[in-house]
Amino acid sequence: MYQYEKAQKVSYYANAGLMSYVLMMVFVYAHYGITYMVYHSIPTLAMYVFFFYMIHRRWLAAYVRTVYAVIIIYMAAATVCLGYNYGFHLYCFSLIPILFYSEYIAYQIHGSKVSAMIISLCIVCVYLVSNGYVILHGPIYTTEGKAALFFLIINSLSVFIFLIGYTSMLRNMVISAQEKLSQMAMLDELTGLYNRHYMVEHLEKTLEDVNGKSWLAMIDIDDFKKFNDTYGHNGGDYVLVSIASMMREHCKNGTVSRWGGEEFLIIGSGKDDPVKLLEELRKKIAEKKFQFEGRTFHVTVTLGCSFYEKERSLDGWIQEADAKLYYGKSHGKNQVVHKI
């Protein structure tokens, strides 16, 4: 929905800009006595008024096709009337990249296909025909040199503004998409925590900076299978999301990740007493009343905590935390194990 509203807003601004340009050109044509283009601009303005209605109704794909047809016809008519020295043919070079950008937006909002390639080929054909006519037969109207310079400056500036504006939007769109992909690559989709892939890279990068007070904690939800069996996978997902949220809030000075399934991994520093911190987290989870589809139940977790030791490998550090977790699971569960 957000993408649709964004595309709609951009279309409003683009249509207003195009309409203002044509309205300005009506007075310019009238001043230089280019009667045909004055008459041609009147129905063109009427079309731009109708385009606001199309945008309002969110007929965005139809709007793109129609507005391109109007622009192409307008460009061809102006070129035939005045010649290619006036710069109207330059719009062809700005229309094509904008067209492919519009097709991408249509894809983003799941709208109708814009057919950028077909319309681009039409633009090329109209460009060749209109300019070819002028080369062979000359323009219909002849104006003084200052008029040609004026039109060339106006049209060139318009084309540059379009290209700079839309290219900037395209750059921002690509950066935004890349940031979203990066986020997706390092976050667990269900819980919003960092995933295992990110956590391994994070641990490898920070291993050289850790000190003797750094620690790892492996957390596992006790008897998680029974939640899936009793409440279904939606109930199990509810438990995972709830506990992930509690860990994120409670361990603000650490980095929390979903390690896999119902297991989580936390890395912390000496800012907190890890045993006390993890024990408080365990109690908080055990005391919480989980409610799902009108039913109330309790959940417990078992935690294995491992302290960093110099010369220890990353795998060894993680394996010790996992071993303590396994010890706790096999000796009653619902506990924090930091010594065996």
C-alpha positions, 0 to 999 in steps of 0.5 A: 500500500505504501508503494502504491501511495508513493507512486500515486504521489509521484504521478501527481507531481509529474502530471502537474509539471507536464501540464504547467509546461504545456500551459506555458508553451501555449503563451510562447506559441501564441507570441511567435504565431505558431498557430497549430501548436496553440490549437494542439496544446488545448486538447493536450491540456484537457488530457492532463486535467483528465489524467489527474482523475486517472491518478486519483482512481489509481489507474497508474499503468493506464496513465503511464501509457496514455501520458506517453502517447500524448507526450510522443505526439506532442513532441512529434508535432512540435518537431515537425512544426519548428524543426529539430533545432528547437530541442523537442526531440530531446524528450525522447532521451528522457522518456525512455529511462523514465519509462523503465523506471515506471515499469519497475514501480508497476512491478513493485506495487503489483500493478499492470505491466507498463510494456516499457520495451514496446513503448520505447520502440514506438518512441524511436520510430516517432523520433526517426519519422518526425526528424526525417520529415524535417530533414527532407521537407523542412519545418512548417513554421520558420521563426527568428534565431532568438526563438530557436535559442529560447526553445532549445534552452527551455527544452534542454533544461526540462530534459536535464531536470527530468533526467537528474530528478528521475535518476536521483530517484532511481539511485535512492530506490536502488540504495533502499532496496539494497539496504532491505536486502541486507536487512533480510540477509542478517535478520530472522524473518519470524522474530526480527532477531539477528540470524545465525549467518549474521551472528557467526560473521559478527562473532568472527569479526569481534573475536579479536576485540573480546576480553576475559569478561565477555560471555556467550549464552545458548538458550533453548525453549524447554519442551518446545515441541509440545507447544507445536503439538498442542497449539499448532505452528502458529502457537509455536511461532507466538512463543518464539516471537514473545521470547525473542522480544523479551530477550531483546528488551532484557539484554540491551547491552548484548547481541541477541540472535536466533541460532536455529529452531527454538535455540537462541544465542546471546553475546555480552560483555562485562557491563553486566553480571551475566549469571545474574542477567541470565537468571533474571531473564529465566525467571521473567520468562518462567513467570510470564503468562503466555496467552494464545487463542484464549488459553493461558500457559507458562514457558521455561527456558534453559541457558548455558553460559560460557566465558571467553578464554584467551586462545580459545577458538570461536567453535570451542567457545560456542561448543562449551555454551552448548554443552552447558545448555545440554547439561541443563536440559538433562538435569531438570531444565529451567535453569542457568548453567555456567559451571559443570 
